[in-house]
Each structure stands twice: as C-alpha cells, then as structure tokens.
Amino acid sequence: DMAILVIDIMHGLEQQTIESLNLLKKRKTPFIIALNKIDRLYEWKIMNKTPVEEALKKQKKITRDEFEDRSKQAILQIAEQGLNAKLFYENPDFKTYISVVPVSGISGDGMADMLALACKLSEKMLYQQLIYKNCLEAMVMEVKAIHGLGTTVDIILKNGQIKEGDTVILSGIEGAFSTTVRAVLTPHPMKEMRVKNNYIQHKVVKATQGIKICARDMEKCLAGMPVYVSRYPDESEILIADANKALKEELKSIKLSSEGVYVQASTLGSLEALLSFLKDSKIKYSGVSIGPVHKKDIMKASVMLQHDKEFACLLAFDVKVEREAQEMADSLGVRIFTADIIYHLFDQFIGYKAELLNRRKAENKNNAVFPCRLRILPTCIFNSRDPIVMGVTVINGVLKTGTPICVPAKEFVFLGIVTSLEINNKQIDTATTGQDVCIKIENAGGEAPSCTVGISTRTMCL
C-alpha cells in the first residue's frame, strides 16, 4: 500500500535505489523517502527526542551547511529520475512532491517524524484501505528457520484474524498446500527485532499486525504470496485451487528461454526484481525457483552443461545453499553465485563469463591464425637456418607468436612458425601494420627451414 525508500545521504542515489524507484513508479505505489545516516554529518549532535526540523536548527552552521548541500544533491538526483521531491517540512503539496525525511537508523533522529508522516499520509491517501474488514487479507513476507521453533513464516495481517488451530492455505514451490497453525507469535513491543528475544504467544490476533506462525511444512512456503484460512472442511479444496490460480497469474509474466542461467531468489518480489534486471542486462534465464537451493535445483541447472557451459550456473539471490546441493554442484561442474545485492550477483556472473572466454582463448590460441604479409629486411638476416632469425616489416595484418609463415613466390614453401617477436631487444606478443620487428621462425616438423638470398627481399605471408 505504501513504501519507504531509504537513500544514503552520504552516497546519494545508487543503482539499486534507481531500480527500486523504477519498480515503485511501475506499480504506482505511494512512497516517502528516508534520507538516512544524518548522524554521519560533520559534528552532528544527537537529538532523537526532538523533531528533526528543530534538531537541524540547533546544529552548528558547518553541520547545517553540509546537510543543505547533501540533501540538495539527493533531491537533484531524484529529479533526474523524473520525480519531484522536497523536505517534508517544506512540502506544499504531498500529491505533487514526494516527501523526504532526514533520519538516522543508528541514533533514531527523525524516526518519529517519519512514522508520523507515514500515518498522516495513510489517513489522507489510503483511508479506504484503513477500514477494518472481517474478511482475511494477509501476505507472507518471509520464510525463515528459528532455533527452537523450526521453519516459521512471517505474515503481515492486513484484515481479518488468525487464531491458533486455524487451517491455513499457503502457496508452495510445488503448488498450494494446507496446514494447521500450531502457534501465533508476535515480538515484544518496543524491543529491537535484531536482538534475540522470546516471542509472545497468542490464541488469536486481529489486523493490522505483523505476526509469526508455526506450522508443519513451512519450508515449502513461498514468500510474497497471499494467505487463506479455511473455516470449513469443504472450503480447503476451493482455496487451494484459488491459491494455485494466484501463483499461476504471478508466474505467467515470466518468460523463460531454451538456454540461460538458473535463477533462485528468496521471495517472489525479489525474483521479479532480479529477472527484470537480467532482462535489461540481456542475460537469458532458462529456469526460476524460490527458496533455498536444493539438489533438484542443481539438477535443473546442470542441463545447460549439454548446451552451453556458460549458462551451467545458478544465480542465488538472498537464499541459503544446502550443503548437499553445493556438493552436487561441485561434482557436476555447476557454478553457484550467491549475493545479497543484485549487482554483486551480476558482477560475479560477468566475471565468470570473462574467465571462460579467456580460458577458451588460451585453449585455442594455437588454432586461431591472424593473416598478415611481411617483407624481409635484407640487411637484418641474423640466422638463415633453423631457427631463422631476421628482421621484417609488417605490410598488412597482425603478426603474433604462433603464426605459420610461408613464401608465396616460391610455391608457398612453408618456413615454420613464429615463436618470438622483438622490438629494440624487448619481447612483444603482437606486431601491427608498419612495424619493423625481429622474428624467430622455428621448424614445426619436416625439413629444416632456410632463408636464402634469393628470397631475402620477397614478401612472406602465413
């Protein structure tokens, strides 16, 4: 319904931020911008219990000047993406300009302003969605294993209620399935989520709330899909069919190629973002999956070994790779690239492609012959028998080590292969048109080559 886009005030808009902006524009999602890390401004004084506008006025002039400069730079970069933005306390029209809230995730400065603005805009722009309905609306946000609880599912409960013992229908990797809720948990209020704490168990939870549920087969669940609750025994089959239909609709837009990499992501949203980036980068993909990397995913990716080794790899974005899957990949020759940032994954794959290309070049360097025409320098024949050492001028083409040499005027007599090139007593790999170089030609088998006076001024070629 609404998003908060985080921008680092010290670095401005980065590539990932631009991708996020494009996704928000595409989906027409209202959002506000959190201009983060203001605590890193020079000599910033922490005032997390003061409104950020007042906190800025109480800072030193040098701090205010740096904030002014960096915030204007960020707003300019946002304008370059076709969006109008203003600091939230200077915003004359929230529908015309996107509000920018200076915040610090470390010190807490500006966090109250950001939450207050999110509530204010929700009341103005999303009032219809704020009306409570008893009809269940819930979305799976994350699937993760918790020590002592097993695999659990984090859910945003938007409308309706979920209680202990409910039969829930979830979308899975192999289709929708039903399971019974064993526990409904929430974190302690006003506690840091990243610090390990015990959860509060509830019999029933009403919207709107972020909850964690424990049940069987949670490892099959797909993040980013809706949750259904079956109140009656006959309802389960209908809801499973609805869940499968919803998943099919989501996956319908994904167009696979006959050849390409195998892509795996943690959620449906992150998969969509990754595929969009790969499409823009003109990287083909032949298969997709959501959740941890298992042996079956490696088997699917290994199919490309028979077609193109370049695509015999798996791009795992923000997911865990099972040990058995890694062992199988190592034995089959499938490369697994893992990263929590899309661009790091892209860089790894591009590096792998370059490595393969260099390896192929090294394997075939003796097979690849570059055409050239040479003229012997008559005063620079230092050795006329195997190995021939003499000076030549490159008339046309490119001369490299490994180039076979013959004399067309003497019925294409084969002299041998160039094994060394020098200019001014320095070894080189390549000589181009117009260069005078000293070359060494060695016999590649058969009769020993010789350079006689009769051909000393003639043109030679490969």
TORLUM-237373 format. One record per residue (C-alpha): z negated, x, y negated; residue number from 1. Coordinates in Angstrom, 2 decimals. Layout:
<atoms>
+---------+---------+---------+-----+
|      zz |      xx |      yy |   n |
+---------+---------+---------+-----+
|       Z |       X |       Y | NUM |
...
+---------+---------+---------+-----+
</atoms>
This chain:
<atoms>
+---------+---------+---------+-----+
|      zz |      xx |      yy |   n |
+---------+---------+---------+-----+
|    0.00 |    0.00 |    0.00 |   1 |
|   -0.87 |    2.81 |   -2.39 |   2 |
|   -0.76 |    6.60 |   -2.16 |   3 |
|   -2.45 |    9.54 |   -3.88 |   4 |
|   -0.14 |   12.54 |   -4.25 |   5 |
|   -2.00 |   15.85 |   -4.60 |   6 |
|   -0.47 |   18.57 |   -6.80 |   7 |
|   -1.99 |   22.05 |   -7.17 |   8 |
|   -2.38 |   22.70 |  -10.92 |   9 |
|   -2.10 |   26.46 |  -10.27 |  10 |
|    1.27 |   26.26 |   -8.47 |  11 |
|    2.85 |   23.00 |   -9.68 |  12 |
|    5.39 |   21.13 |   -7.57 |  13 |
|    6.17 |   22.88 |   -4.28 |  14 |
|    8.90 |   21.97 |   -1.81 |  15 |
|    6.57 |   19.87 |    0.33 |  16 |
|    5.40 |   17.93 |   -2.75 |  17 |
|    9.02 |   17.18 |   -3.67 |  18 |
|    9.67 |   15.88 |   -0.12 |  19 |
|    6.58 |   13.64 |   -0.43 |  20 |
|    7.83 |   12.35 |   -3.80 |  21 |
|   11.21 |   11.51 |   -2.28 |  22 |
|    9.54 |    9.60 |    0.59 |  23 |
|    7.41 |    7.61 |   -1.86 |  24 |
|   10.47 |    6.78 |   -4.00 |  25 |
|   12.45 |    5.78 |   -0.92 |  26 |
|    9.72 |    3.39 |    0.25 |  27 |
|    8.94 |    2.21 |   -3.34 |  28 |
|    5.23 |    2.89 |   -2.78 |  29 |
|    2.99 |    2.84 |   -5.90 |  30 |
|    1.01 |    6.07 |   -6.27 |  31 |
|   -1.16 |    8.11 |   -8.57 |  32 |
|   -1.17 |   11.91 |   -8.89 |  33 |
|   -4.29 |   14.02 |   -8.35 |  34 |
|   -3.84 |   17.28 |  -10.31 |  35 |
|   -6.13 |   19.34 |   -8.10 |  36 |
|   -8.02 |   22.67 |   -8.48 |  37 |
|   -9.02 |   22.35 |  -12.14 |  38 |
|  -12.17 |   24.33 |  -11.19 |  39 |
|   -9.90 |   27.41 |  -10.92 |  40 |
|   -9.05 |   27.27 |  -14.62 |  41 |
|  -10.46 |   30.24 |  -16.55 |  42 |
|  -14.23 |   29.82 |  -17.22 |  43 |
|  -14.27 |   26.18 |  -16.07 |  44 |
|  -17.76 |   24.65 |  -16.27 |  45 |
|  -18.55 |   22.13 |  -13.51 |  46 |
|  -19.46 |   18.66 |  -14.85 |  47 |
|  -18.92 |   16.40 |  -11.84 |  48 |
|  -21.18 |   13.64 |  -13.19 |  49 |
|  -19.20 |   13.37 |  -16.44 |  50 |
|  -15.82 |   11.59 |  -16.90 |  51 |
|  -13.13 |   14.25 |  -16.69 |  52 |
|  -11.78 |   13.47 |  -20.19 |  53 |
|  -15.21 |   14.25 |  -21.68 |  54 |
|  -15.63 |   17.26 |  -19.36 |  55 |
|  -12.38 |   18.71 |  -20.71 |  56 |
|  -13.54 |   18.27 |  -24.33 |  57 |
|  -16.75 |   20.20 |  -23.54 |  58 |
|  -14.89 |   23.20 |  -22.08 |  59 |
|  -14.15 |   26.38 |  -24.05 |  60 |
|  -10.95 |   26.49 |  -26.11 |  61 |
|   -9.35 |   29.05 |  -23.77 |  62 |
|  -10.01 |   26.71 |  -20.80 |  63 |
|   -8.60 |   23.69 |  -22.66 |  64 |
|   -5.51 |   25.66 |  -23.68 |  65 |
|   -4.86 |   26.77 |  -20.09 |  66 |
|   -5.30 |   23.18 |  -18.84 |  67 |
|   -2.91 |   21.91 |  -21.52 |  68 |
|   -0.27 |   24.46 |  -20.59 |  69 |
|   -0.51 |   23.98 |  -16.82 |  70 |
|   -0.70 |   20.16 |  -16.96 |  71 |
|    2.39 |   20.02 |  -19.21 |  72 |
|    4.25 |   22.29 |  -16.78 |  73 |
|    3.37 |   19.95 |  -13.88 |  74 |
|    4.41 |   16.84 |  -15.85 |  75 |
|    7.70 |   18.56 |  -16.78 |  76 |
|    8.39 |   19.33 |  -13.10 |  77 |
|    7.68 |   15.67 |  -12.23 |  78 |
|   10.15 |   14.64 |  -14.97 |  79 |
|   12.77 |   16.91 |  -13.37 |  80 |
|   12.42 |   14.72 |  -10.26 |  81 |
|   13.32 |   11.64 |  -12.33 |  82 |
|    9.78 |   10.26 |  -12.83 |  83 |
|    7.74 |    9.67 |  -16.00 |  84 |
|    4.11 |   10.80 |  -15.84 |  85 |
|    1.16 |   11.04 |  -18.25 |  86 |
|   -2.52 |   11.95 |  -18.03 |  87 |
|   -4.31 |    8.74 |  -17.04 |  88 |
|   -6.38 |    8.55 |  -20.26 |  89 |
|   -3.17 |    8.86 |  -22.35 |  90 |
|   -1.10 |    6.42 |  -20.29 |  91 |
|    0.10 |    3.49 |  -22.46 |  92 |
|    1.74 |    1.58 |  -19.59 |  93 |
|    0.80 |    2.05 |  -15.93 |  94 |
|    4.05 |    0.44 |  -14.77 |  95 |
|    6.26 |    2.80 |  -16.81 |  96 |
|    4.31 |    6.06 |  -16.38 |  97 |
|    2.65 |    7.50 |  -13.28 |  98 |
|   -0.98 |    8.35 |  -13.95 |  99 |
|   -2.06 |   11.98 |  -13.50 | 100 |
|   -5.79 |   12.51 |  -12.85 | 101 |
|   -7.21 |   16.06 |  -13.18 | 102 |
|   -9.59 |   16.63 |  -10.24 | 103 |
|  -11.33 |   19.31 |   -8.20 | 104 |
|  -11.80 |   18.81 |   -4.47 | 105 |
|  -14.41 |   21.60 |   -4.44 | 106 |
|  -16.65 |   20.75 |   -7.40 | 107 |
|  -15.98 |   16.99 |   -7.48 | 108 |
|  -14.83 |   16.93 |  -11.12 | 109 |
|  -12.59 |   13.92 |  -11.80 | 110 |
|  -13.07 |   12.34 |   -8.35 | 111 |
|  -14.94 |    9.33 |   -9.80 | 112 |
|  -12.11 |    8.81 |  -12.33 | 113 |
|   -9.51 |    8.94 |   -9.56 | 114 |
|  -11.33 |    6.39 |   -7.38 | 115 |
|  -11.95 |    4.11 |  -10.39 | 116 |
|   -8.25 |    4.27 |  -11.32 | 117 |
|   -7.20 |    3.51 |   -7.72 | 118 |
|   -9.47 |    0.42 |   -7.73 | 119 |
|   -8.21 |   -0.68 |  -11.15 | 120 |
|   -4.53 |   -0.38 |  -10.20 | 121 |
|   -5.14 |   -2.11 |   -6.85 | 122 |
|   -6.69 |   -5.08 |   -8.65 | 123 |
|   -3.73 |   -5.27 |  -11.05 | 124 |
|   -0.78 |   -4.50 |   -8.78 | 125 |
|   -1.96 |   -5.28 |   -5.24 | 126 |
|   -4.17 |   -8.31 |   -5.79 | 127 |
|   -2.30 |  -10.36 |   -3.17 | 128 |
|   -2.96 |   -7.72 |   -0.52 | 129 |
|   -6.66 |   -7.63 |   -1.50 | 130 |
|   -7.24 |  -11.25 |   -0.48 | 131 |
|   -9.15 |  -11.23 |    2.83 | 132 |
|   -7.43 |  -12.96 |    5.74 | 133 |
|   -8.89 |  -13.55 |    9.17 | 134 |
|   -5.56 |  -12.55 |   10.77 | 135 |
|   -5.82 |   -8.99 |   12.15 | 136 |
|   -3.92 |   -6.24 |   10.31 | 137 |
|   -4.70 |   -2.72 |   11.47 | 138 |
|   -2.89 |    0.62 |   11.78 | 139 |
|   -3.52 |    3.66 |   13.97 | 140 |
|   -3.99 |    6.68 |   11.68 | 141 |
|   -4.88 |    9.47 |   14.11 | 142 |
|   -5.49 |   10.17 |   17.80 | 143 |
|   -7.96 |   12.98 |   18.50 | 144 |
|  -10.39 |   14.23 |   21.12 | 145 |
|  -14.08 |   14.27 |   20.08 | 146 |
|  -16.65 |   16.21 |   22.09 | 147 |
|  -18.86 |   13.73 |   23.91 | 148 |
|  -16.59 |   10.74 |   23.19 | 149 |
|  -13.29 |   11.81 |   24.77 | 150 |
|   -9.98 |   10.82 |   23.18 | 151 |
|  -10.58 |    8.39 |   20.30 | 152 |
|   -8.38 |    6.54 |   17.82 | 153 |
|   -8.96 |    6.34 |   14.05 | 154 |
|   -7.85 |    2.98 |   12.67 | 155 |
|   -7.51 |    1.52 |    9.17 | 156 |
|   -8.67 |   -2.09 |    9.47 | 157 |
|   -6.95 |   -3.91 |    6.61 | 158 |
|   -7.62 |   -7.56 |    7.55 | 159 |
|   -9.49 |   -9.42 |   10.24 | 160 |
|  -12.12 |   -7.92 |   12.52 | 161 |
|  -12.52 |   -5.81 |   15.67 | 162 |
|  -15.55 |   -6.04 |   17.91 | 163 |
|  -16.90 |   -4.29 |   20.96 | 164 |
|  -15.32 |   -5.68 |   24.16 | 165 |
|  -12.05 |   -6.79 |   22.46 | 166 |
|   -8.79 |   -6.30 |   24.35 | 167 |
|   -6.54 |   -4.28 |   22.04 | 168 |
|   -2.80 |   -3.68 |   22.44 | 169 |
|   -1.56 |   -0.27 |   21.27 | 170 |
|    1.88 |    1.34 |   21.23 | 171 |
|    2.15 |    4.26 |   23.64 | 172 |
|    4.59 |    7.06 |   24.35 | 173 |
|    5.81 |    5.20 |   27.45 | 174 |
|    5.53 |    1.73 |   25.91 | 175 |
|    2.76 |   -0.62 |   24.77 | 176 |
|   -0.44 |   -0.96 |   26.81 | 177 |
|   -3.70 |   -2.91 |   26.67 | 178 |
|   -7.24 |   -1.54 |   26.86 | 179 |
|  -10.80 |   -2.71 |   26.23 | 180 |
|  -12.82 |   -1.43 |   23.27 | 181 |
|  -15.96 |    0.31 |   24.56 | 182 |
|  -17.37 |    1.29 |   21.16 | 183 |
|  -16.62 |    0.70 |   17.46 | 184 |
|  -17.83 |    3.60 |   15.30 | 185 |
|  -17.97 |    4.46 |   11.61 | 186 |
|  -19.17 |    7.66 |    9.89 | 187 |
|  -22.43 |    7.70 |    7.95 | 188 |
|  -21.96 |    6.53 |    4.34 | 189 |
|  -21.78 |    9.31 |    1.71 | 190 |
|  -21.55 |   12.02 |    4.39 | 191 |
|  -18.93 |   14.77 |    4.49 | 192 |
|  -16.43 |   13.92 |    7.27 | 193 |
|  -15.61 |   17.58 |    7.96 | 194 |
|  -19.26 |   18.34 |    8.82 | 195 |
|  -20.23 |   17.31 |   12.35 | 196 |
|  -22.40 |   14.16 |   12.25 | 197 |
|  -23.29 |   11.39 |   14.65 | 198 |
|  -21.39 |    8.13 |   14.19 | 199 |
|  -22.90 |    4.68 |   13.59 | 200 |
|  -22.10 |    2.21 |   16.38 | 201 |
|  -21.30 |   -1.43 |   15.50 | 202 |
|  -20.93 |   -4.60 |   17.53 | 203 |
|  -18.34 |   -5.94 |   15.08 | 204 |
|  -16.55 |   -4.55 |   11.99 | 205 |
|  -14.78 |   -6.62 |    9.31 | 206 |
|  -11.99 |   -5.45 |    6.99 | 207 |
|  -11.43 |   -3.42 |    4.98 | 208 |
|  -12.77 |   -0.35 |    6.74 | 209 |
|  -11.85 |    2.91 |    8.39 | 210 |
|  -13.13 |    2.87 |   11.97 | 211 |
|  -13.01 |    4.90 |   15.18 | 212 |
|  -12.67 |    3.15 |   18.54 | 213 |
|  -13.41 |    4.49 |   22.02 | 214 |
|  -11.49 |    3.07 |   24.99 | 215 |
|   -9.57 |    4.14 |   28.08 | 216 |
|   -6.05 |    5.64 |   27.94 | 217 |
|   -6.36 |    6.54 |   24.26 | 218 |
|   -4.38 |    9.76 |   24.86 | 219 |
|   -1.25 |    7.59 |   25.34 | 220 |
|   -1.57 |    6.01 |   21.87 | 221 |
|    0.97 |    6.66 |   19.10 | 222 |
|   -0.33 |    7.23 |   15.58 | 223 |
|    1.37 |    5.24 |   12.82 | 224 |
|    1.79 |    2.02 |   14.83 | 225 |
|    0.05 |   -1.38 |   14.37 | 226 |
|   -2.93 |   -2.57 |   16.44 | 227 |
|   -3.04 |   -6.02 |   18.08 | 228 |
|   -6.09 |   -7.85 |   19.51 | 229 |
|   -5.70 |  -10.30 |   22.37 | 230 |
|   -8.21 |  -13.15 |   22.06 | 231 |
|   -6.98 |  -15.00 |   25.18 | 232 |
|   -5.86 |  -13.70 |   28.61 | 233 |
|   -2.33 |  -15.17 |   28.31 | 234 |
|   -1.81 |  -13.55 |   24.91 | 235 |
|   -1.70 |   -9.92 |   26.16 | 236 |
|    1.84 |  -10.03 |   27.60 | 237 |
|    3.27 |  -11.57 |   24.42 | 238 |
|    1.53 |   -8.99 |   22.21 | 239 |
|    2.71 |   -6.11 |   24.45 | 240 |
|    6.28 |   -7.40 |   24.01 | 241 |
|    5.74 |   -7.58 |   20.20 | 242 |
|    4.37 |   -4.01 |   20.15 | 243 |
|    7.34 |   -2.71 |   22.15 | 244 |
|    9.71 |   -4.51 |   19.78 | 245 |
|    7.97 |   -2.96 |   16.73 | 246 |
|    8.21 |    0.52 |   18.29 | 247 |
|   11.89 |   -0.02 |   19.12 | 248 |
|   12.57 |   -1.01 |   15.50 | 249 |
|   10.84 |    2.14 |   14.24 | 250 |
|   12.79 |    4.39 |   16.60 | 251 |
|   16.13 |    2.64 |   16.05 | 252 |
|   16.87 |    4.67 |   12.93 | 253 |
|   16.51 |    7.98 |   14.84 | 254 |
|   19.99 |    9.15 |   15.85 | 255 |
|   19.99 |   11.90 |   18.47 | 256 |
|   22.71 |   14.49 |   19.11 | 257 |
|   24.01 |   15.55 |   22.52 | 258 |
|   22.93 |   19.11 |   21.65 | 259 |
|   19.98 |   20.14 |   19.50 | 260 |
|   16.32 |   21.13 |   19.34 | 261 |
|   13.50 |   19.03 |   20.79 | 262 |
|   11.11 |   17.74 |   18.10 | 263 |
|    7.47 |   16.76 |   18.53 | 264 |
|    5.05 |   15.50 |   15.84 | 265 |
|    1.52 |   14.09 |   15.63 | 266 |
|    2.39 |   10.72 |   14.07 | 267 |
|    5.40 |    8.50 |   13.55 | 268 |
|    5.27 |    9.18 |    9.79 | 269 |
|    5.22 |   12.97 |   10.21 | 270 |
|    8.05 |   12.70 |   12.76 | 271 |
|   10.11 |   10.72 |   10.25 | 272 |
|    9.44 |   13.33 |    7.53 | 273 |
|   10.34 |   16.23 |    9.86 | 274 |
|   13.56 |   14.60 |   11.08 | 275 |
|   14.57 |   13.82 |    7.50 | 276 |
|   14.08 |   17.49 |    6.59 | 277 |
|   16.01 |   18.71 |    9.66 | 278 |
|   18.86 |   16.34 |    8.82 | 279 |
|   19.03 |   17.69 |    5.26 | 280 |
|   18.96 |   21.24 |    6.66 | 281 |
|   21.82 |   20.35 |    9.08 | 282 |
|   19.77 |   21.17 |   12.18 | 283 |
|   20.66 |   18.93 |   15.13 | 284 |
|   17.98 |   17.40 |   17.39 | 285 |
|   18.55 |   16.04 |   20.91 | 286 |
|   15.12 |   14.59 |   21.68 | 287 |
|   11.89 |   13.48 |   19.97 | 288 |
|    8.34 |   12.70 |   21.03 | 289 |
|    4.92 |   12.02 |   19.51 | 290 |
|    1.59 |   13.54 |   20.53 | 291 |
|    0.53 |   16.74 |   22.34 | 292 |
|    3.16 |   18.88 |   24.08 | 293 |
|    3.10 |   18.32 |   27.86 | 294 |
|    5.10 |   19.77 |   30.77 | 295 |
|    7.53 |   16.82 |   30.71 | 296 |
|    8.47 |   17.69 |   27.10 | 297 |
|    9.25 |   21.28 |   28.15 | 298 |
|   11.45 |   19.95 |   30.97 | 299 |
|   13.42 |   17.85 |   28.48 | 300 |
|   13.80 |   20.79 |   26.06 | 301 |
|   14.91 |   23.11 |   28.91 | 302 |
|   18.07 |   21.02 |   29.44 | 303 |
|   19.59 |   22.90 |   26.46 | 304 |
|   19.47 |   26.18 |   28.46 | 305 |
|   22.59 |   24.93 |   30.27 | 306 |
|   24.41 |   24.15 |   26.99 | 307 |
|   23.28 |   26.38 |   24.12 | 308 |
|   20.29 |   28.74 |   24.31 | 309 |
|   19.90 |   28.50 |   20.54 | 310 |
|   18.66 |   24.91 |   20.95 | 311 |
|   16.44 |   25.59 |   24.00 | 312 |
|   13.34 |   25.37 |   21.84 | 313 |
|   10.69 |   22.86 |   20.83 | 314 |
|    9.52 |   22.31 |   17.23 | 315 |
|    5.89 |   21.15 |   17.44 | 316 |
|    4.60 |   19.87 |   14.09 | 317 |
|    0.82 |   19.46 |   13.80 | 318 |
|    0.31 |   18.93 |   17.56 | 319 |
|   -1.57 |   20.72 |   20.35 | 320 |
|    0.37 |   22.55 |   23.08 | 321 |
|   -1.19 |   22.12 |   26.53 | 322 |
|   -1.78 |   25.37 |   28.46 | 323 |
|    0.34 |   24.21 |   31.43 | 324 |
|    3.18 |   23.35 |   29.03 | 325 |
|    3.05 |   26.82 |   27.44 | 326 |
|    3.11 |   28.50 |   30.87 | 327 |
|    6.11 |   26.42 |   31.94 | 328 |
|    7.93 |   27.21 |   28.67 | 329 |
|    7.35 |   30.95 |   29.19 | 330 |
|    8.67 |   30.80 |   32.76 | 331 |
|   11.77 |   28.73 |   31.88 | 332 |
|   12.62 |   30.63 |   28.67 | 333 |
|   11.97 |   27.72 |   26.24 | 334 |
|   10.60 |   28.80 |   22.84 | 335 |
|    7.82 |   26.70 |   21.27 | 336 |
|    7.35 |   26.85 |   17.49 | 337 |
|    4.13 |   25.38 |   16.12 | 338 |
|    3.05 |   24.87 |   12.50 | 339 |
|    1.04 |   22.52 |   10.29 | 340 |
|    3.61 |   22.75 |    7.47 | 341 |
|    7.23 |   21.64 |    7.93 | 342 |
|    8.66 |   24.59 |    6.00 | 343 |
|    6.83 |   27.15 |    8.15 | 344 |
|    8.36 |   25.49 |   11.21 | 345 |
|   11.80 |   25.67 |    9.61 | 346 |
|   11.35 |   29.36 |    8.73 | 347 |
|   10.32 |   30.16 |   12.31 | 348 |
|   13.40 |   28.43 |   13.73 | 349 |
|   15.77 |   30.11 |   11.24 | 350 |
|   14.19 |   33.47 |   12.12 | 351 |
|   14.71 |   32.74 |   15.82 | 352 |
|   18.40 |   31.90 |   15.20 | 353 |
|   18.86 |   35.16 |   13.27 | 354 |
|   17.15 |   37.09 |   16.09 | 355 |
|   19.51 |   35.51 |   18.67 | 356 |
|   22.54 |   36.30 |   16.50 | 357 |
|   21.51 |   39.96 |   16.13 | 358 |
|   20.91 |   40.20 |   19.87 | 359 |
|   24.37 |   38.81 |   20.58 | 360 |
|   25.90 |   41.22 |   18.10 | 361 |
|   24.16 |   44.14 |   19.82 | 362 |
|   25.30 |   42.94 |   23.27 | 363 |
|   28.93 |   42.53 |   22.19 | 364 |
|   29.31 |   45.34 |   19.67 | 365 |
|   31.44 |   47.33 |   22.14 | 366 |
|   33.69 |   44.33 |   22.76 | 367 |
|   34.34 |   43.50 |   19.12 | 368 |
|   37.15 |   45.64 |   17.69 | 369 |
|   37.86 |   45.70 |   13.94 | 370 |
|   41.56 |   46.53 |   13.17 | 371 |
|   42.33 |   49.48 |   10.92 | 372 |
|   45.08 |   52.00 |   10.00 | 373 |
|   44.23 |   55.67 |    9.45 | 374 |
|   46.14 |   58.66 |    8.05 | 375 |
|   45.23 |   62.15 |    9.28 | 376 |
|   44.35 |   64.70 |    6.59 | 377 |
|   46.43 |   67.75 |    7.79 | 378 |
|   44.03 |   70.35 |    6.32 | 379 |
|   40.98 |   68.73 |    7.92 | 380 |
|   41.61 |   69.05 |   11.69 | 381 |
|   38.48 |   70.88 |   12.89 | 382 |
|   38.92 |   70.41 |   16.64 | 383 |
|   42.19 |   69.35 |   18.30 | 384 |
|   40.84 |   68.91 |   21.84 | 385 |
|   38.19 |   66.66 |   23.35 | 386 |
|   36.24 |   65.85 |   21.29 | 387 |
|   38.75 |   65.58 |   18.44 | 388 |
|   37.05 |   66.19 |   15.06 | 389 |
|   39.16 |   65.64 |   11.94 | 390 |
|   39.34 |   64.06 |    8.53 | 391 |
|   41.19 |   60.78 |    7.96 | 392 |
|   41.90 |   58.30 |    5.18 | 393 |
|   41.36 |   54.60 |    5.90 | 394 |
|   44.60 |   52.91 |    4.77 | 395 |
|   43.72 |   49.35 |    5.81 | 396 |
|   40.90 |   47.52 |    7.55 | 397 |
|   37.45 |   48.66 |    8.62 | 398 |
|   36.67 |   51.72 |   10.76 | 399 |
|   33.48 |   51.57 |   12.84 | 400 |
|   31.88 |   53.58 |   15.62 | 401 |
|   33.28 |   52.37 |   18.93 | 402 |
|   36.79 |   51.71 |   17.55 | 403 |
|   39.54 |   52.76 |   20.06 | 404 |
|   42.29 |   54.93 |   18.47 | 405 |
|   46.00 |   55.24 |   19.39 | 406 |
|   49.17 |   56.67 |   17.76 | 407 |
|   51.94 |   54.02 |   17.41 | 408 |
|   54.64 |   56.63 |   16.60 | 409 |
|   54.00 |   58.36 |   19.94 | 410 |
|   54.48 |   55.27 |   22.12 | 411 |
|   50.92 |   54.13 |   21.36 | 412 |
|   49.36 |   57.10 |   23.08 | 413 |
|   45.61 |   56.49 |   23.43 | 414 |
|   43.42 |   59.22 |   21.93 | 415 |
|   39.93 |   57.88 |   22.65 | 416 |
|   37.05 |   56.09 |   20.94 | 417 |
|   35.43 |   56.92 |   17.60 | 418 |
|   31.86 |   57.98 |   18.35 | 419 |
|   30.81 |   59.30 |   14.96 | 420 |
|   31.69 |   58.96 |   11.25 | 421 |
|   30.53 |   61.25 |    8.43 | 422 |
|   30.90 |   61.47 |    4.65 | 423 |
|   29.51 |   64.57 |    2.91 | 424 |
|   27.69 |   65.55 |    6.12 | 425 |
|   25.91 |   62.18 |    6.26 | 426 |
|   26.24 |   59.82 |    9.23 | 427 |
|   27.63 |   56.35 |    8.41 | 428 |
|   28.39 |   53.28 |   10.55 | 429 |
|   31.37 |   51.85 |    8.64 | 430 |
|   34.27 |   53.12 |    6.52 | 431 |
|   36.42 |   50.77 |    4.44 | 432 |
|   39.89 |   50.92 |    2.83 | 433 |
|   40.47 |   54.00 |    0.67 | 434 |
|   37.61 |   56.12 |    2.01 | 435 |
|   38.10 |   59.67 |    3.34 | 436 |
|   35.85 |   60.30 |    6.35 | 437 |
|   35.35 |   62.83 |    9.11 | 438 |
|   35.54 |   61.24 |   12.56 | 439 |
|   34.85 |   62.38 |   16.10 | 440 |
|   37.06 |   60.90 |   18.86 | 441 |
|   35.84 |   61.28 |   22.44 | 442 |
|   37.63 |   60.70 |   25.69 | 443 |
|   36.94 |   57.36 |   27.36 | 444 |
|   38.31 |   58.46 |   30.75 | 445 |
|   41.63 |   59.85 |   31.99 | 446 |
|   43.34 |   62.83 |   30.38 | 447 |
|   41.56 |   64.66 |   27.60 | 448 |
|   42.94 |   63.62 |   24.18 | 449 |
|   44.51 |   66.17 |   21.87 | 450 |
|   45.68 |   66.20 |   18.29 | 451 |
|   48.84 |   68.33 |   17.86 | 452 |
|   50.54 |   69.43 |   14.65 | 453 |
|   53.37 |   67.02 |   15.45 | 454 |
|   51.20 |   64.01 |   14.72 | 455 |
|   48.91 |   65.59 |   12.18 | 456 |
|   50.28 |   63.62 |    9.25 | 457 |
|   51.11 |   60.45 |   11.12 | 458 |
|   49.40 |   57.12 |   10.89 | 459 |
|   46.97 |   56.15 |   13.63 | 460 |
|   45.58 |   52.72 |   14.45 | 461 |
|   43.40 |   51.09 |   17.05 | 462 |
+---------+---------+---------+-----+
</atoms>
